[in-house]
Amino acid sequence: MEKKILIVVDMQNDFIDGALGTKEAQAIVPAAVNRIRECREAGYELIATLDTHGPEYMETPEGKKLPVPHCIRGTQGWRIRDEIAGALGECLLVEKPTFGSIRLPEIIAGMVKDAEQVTIELLGLCTDICVVSNALLLKAHFPEAMLQVKRDCCAGVTPATHEAALATMGCCQIDVI
């Protein structure tokens, strides 16, 4: 049995056009919506991660290094972009307090325990922080799975760091498609 999973990483308002938004993040929304719909129609399991912080964010180690309040639970910036949410429909939501989700491998392990072949595809924001962190965590936990990152459905903090993250993932045997 083959199992296919699409992970939509942090496609939240604050990363698209909010506190940490970029024109590159805004530009990938249509392609991400299309890819999510394609994967849903192809029978993929869908998971979306949510960067999630509390009101004390500025006192956290991350907040001290990135002093921009963002993705505060319950705010508009924390919510998944409407078009993305519409494409996702009902799916598993995984909150994460930092770049990579340590819960994600455990959740996926339960989903793929009887699968002979596993494909895990990632798309989202930011390529150079959260996408690469989750991709590397998943590669470490599932070295035999086909791991893929959809290039045109990701954006980094800058175009240069986006490309650097894609190159890093490629070096780690994660297919950049």
C-alpha positions as CSV (number, residue, x, y, z in Angstrom):
1,M,0.0,0.0,0.0
2,E,1.2,3.5,-0.9
3,K,0.6,6.5,1.4
4,K,0.9,10.0,0.2
5,I,1.0,13.0,2.5
6,L,1.0,16.8,1.7
7,I,2.3,19.1,4.5
8,V,1.3,22.7,4.1
9,V,3.7,24.6,6.2
10,D,2.7,27.9,7.9
11,M,0.6,29.4,5.1
12,Q,-0.6,31.9,7.7
13,N,-1.6,35.5,7.2
14,D,1.4,36.9,9.1
15,F,3.8,35.1,6.8
16,I,1.9,36.1,3.6
17,D,0.9,39.8,3.9
18,G,1.1,40.4,7.7
19,A,3.9,41.1,10.2
20,L,6.5,39.0,8.3
21,G,4.8,38.9,4.9
22,T,6.7,39.3,1.6
23,K,5.7,39.8,-2.1
24,E,7.3,36.4,-2.8
25,A,5.0,34.8,-0.2
26,Q,2.0,36.5,-1.7
27,A,3.0,35.4,-5.2
28,I,3.0,31.6,-4.3
29,V,-0.6,31.6,-2.9
30,P,-2.3,30.7,-6.3
31,A,0.2,27.9,-7.0
32,A,-0.1,26.5,-3.5
33,V,-4.0,26.5,-3.7
34,N,-3.7,24.6,-7.0
35,R,-1.3,22.1,-5.7
36,I,-3.4,21.5,-2.5
37,R,-6.4,20.8,-4.7
38,E,-4.5,18.5,-6.9
39,C,-3.2,16.5,-3.9
40,R,-6.6,16.3,-2.4
41,E,-8.1,15.0,-5.6
42,A,-5.2,12.4,-5.8
43,G,-6.0,11.0,-2.4
44,Y,-3.2,12.6,-0.4
45,E,-3.6,13.0,3.4
46,L,-3.4,16.7,4.1
47,I,-1.7,18.3,7.1
48,A,-1.2,22.0,7.8
49,T,1.2,23.4,10.4
50,L,0.5,26.5,12.3
51,D,3.4,28.6,13.7
52,T,1.8,29.4,17.1
53,H,3.0,31.8,19.8
54,G,1.4,33.2,22.9
55,P,1.3,36.8,24.2
56,E,4.7,36.2,25.9
57,Y,6.4,35.7,22.5
58,M,8.8,38.7,22.9
59,E,10.3,37.1,26.1
60,T,11.0,33.8,24.4
61,P,14.4,33.0,22.9
62,E,12.9,33.2,19.4
63,G,11.3,36.6,20.2
64,K,14.5,38.0,21.4
65,K,16.2,37.1,18.1
66,L,13.2,37.9,15.9
67,P,11.5,40.8,17.8
68,V,8.5,40.9,15.6
69,P,5.3,39.6,17.2
70,H,3.6,37.2,14.7
71,C,1.3,34.2,14.7
72,I,-0.1,35.0,18.1
73,R,-2.8,32.3,18.7
74,G,-6.2,33.5,17.9
75,T,-5.2,36.6,15.9
76,Q,-6.0,37.2,12.3
77,G,-2.2,36.9,11.5
78,W,-2.2,33.3,13.1
79,R,-5.0,32.1,10.8
80,I,-4.4,30.2,7.6
81,R,-4.9,32.4,4.5
82,D,-8.6,32.0,3.4
83,E,-7.8,30.7,-0.1
84,I,-5.4,28.1,1.4
85,A,-7.9,27.1,4.1
86,G,-10.6,26.7,1.5
87,A,-8.4,24.4,-0.6
88,L,-7.4,22.4,2.5
89,G,-11.0,21.8,3.8
90,E,-11.0,19.4,6.6
91,C,-7.4,18.5,7.5
92,L,-5.2,17.8,10.4
93,L,-3.8,21.0,11.9
94,V,-0.6,20.8,13.9
95,E,0.5,23.8,16.0
96,K,4.2,24.3,16.5
97,P,5.9,26.7,18.8
98,T,9.1,26.9,16.8
99,F,10.5,26.2,13.3
100,G,10.2,22.5,13.2
101,S,7.4,20.4,14.7
102,I,8.7,17.6,16.8
103,R,5.1,16.2,16.8
104,L,4.9,15.9,13.1
105,P,7.1,12.7,12.7
106,E,5.1,11.0,15.5
107,I,1.8,11.9,13.8
108,I,3.0,10.7,10.4
109,A,4.5,7.5,11.8
110,G,0.9,6.6,12.9
111,M,-0.4,7.4,9.4
112,V,2.1,5.3,7.5
113,K,2.7,2.3,9.8
114,D,1.2,-0.2,7.3
115,A,2.4,1.5,4.1
116,E,5.0,-0.1,1.9
117,Q,5.8,3.1,0.1
118,V,5.6,6.6,1.5
119,T,5.6,10.0,-0.2
120,I,5.7,13.2,1.8
121,E,5.5,16.5,0.0
122,L,6.0,19.9,1.6
123,L,5.1,23.3,0.5
124,G,4.7,26.7,2.3
125,L,6.6,29.3,4.2
126,C,9.3,30.1,4.9
127,T,11.5,27.8,2.8
128,D,14.6,28.8,4.6
129,I,13.2,28.5,8.1
130,C,10.2,26.3,8.7
131,V,10.0,24.3,5.5
132,V,13.7,23.2,5.7
133,S,13.4,22.5,9.4
134,N,10.4,20.2,9.0
135,A,11.8,18.6,5.9
136,L,15.1,17.7,7.6
137,L,13.2,16.4,10.7
138,L,11.1,14.2,8.5
139,K,14.1,12.9,6.5
140,A,15.8,11.9,9.7
141,H,12.7,10.0,10.9
142,F,11.7,8.5,7.5
143,P,14.9,8.0,5.5
144,E,13.3,5.5,3.2
145,A,10.3,7.8,2.3
146,M,10.3,9.8,-0.8
147,L,10.5,13.4,0.5
148,Q,9.7,16.2,-1.9
149,V,9.5,20.0,-1.7
150,K,7.4,21.9,-4.2
151,R,9.7,24.8,-5.3
152,D,7.1,27.1,-6.8
153,C,4.8,26.7,-3.8
154,C,7.4,27.9,-1.3
155,A,9.0,31.3,-0.6
156,G,11.8,32.2,1.7
157,V,12.6,35.3,3.7
158,T,14.5,36.4,0.6
159,P,14.9,34.9,-2.8
160,A,18.6,34.1,-2.0
161,T,17.8,32.3,1.2
162,H,14.9,30.4,-0.5
163,E,17.4,29.1,-3.1
164,A,20.0,28.3,-0.4
165,A,17.4,26.2,1.5
166,L,16.3,24.4,-1.6
167,A,20.0,23.6,-2.3
168,T,20.4,22.4,1.3
169,M,17.4,20.1,1.0
170,G,18.7,18.7,-2.3
171,C,22.0,17.9,-0.7
172,C,20.1,16.0,2.0
173,Q,18.3,13.8,-0.7
174,I,15.0,15.6,-0.5
175,D,13.7,16.0,-4.0
176,V,13.0,19.6,-5.1
177,I,10.2,19.4,-7.6
